[in-house]
Amino acid sequence: MIRITVDGKEIQTEQGKTILQACLENGIYIPNLCFLETREQPRASCRLCFVETSDAERPVTACTETVRDGLDVRTNTEAVRRLQRTAFKLIMSAHHCTPKTCPVAKPCQLMRIARHIQVGLNPRPLETLERDVQEEVDLTFFTYYPFRCVMCGKCVDVCRDRNERNPLTFAKRGFDTVVTFFGSGASNLPCDDCGACVAVCPTGALIPKPPPSES
Ligand code: FES
């Protein structure tokens, strides 16, 4: 075991853990959307988990940085909050869900992050970005809502972990990127309906369909 200090509090953790893992396991919340425990190479795409450390000049992403004995970590400095708020506003500029329409058991991850970094869910002064995508897409076992999707990639990653065929993937590019099934013909079931992708979605972009009635 090694010791690190987070916001003045000493915690114990294991060599090889990331700062984000060590903090979350010790009950210290750091905003995150793309972190997936089982993924060896973090995507680091949401840019929300910034922290400052005693041995780096600039803030670093806590999901990519591993712990070192004696490391001093700050999770709530001005520089950290500035970066987190910028990243969050960018995410919310393409996210059309509101607390009233959110299908996730409250509070959803976005509401939790907004409260933690003290920023509103409305992206002002950034404009809302228009995306050339459908409101909802039928994906056999579940429905995909592109305007709720924050492109964290957790559904694609967990699907890759569980299915050799790796059916769930990204399609299109930039702000028009969507999650979809790869190469599934109409007569083939695209996956085994394990539900893992729905379970890891932090924003209600994947909602399971009710099972078909027997009659
Ligand atoms: S959790 Fe670290 S960048 Fe998303």
Residues whose N, C-alpha, C, O or C-beta is under 5 A from the ligand:
A	BS01	FES	N32 L33 C34 F35 A44 S45 C46 R47 L48 C49 T61 C63
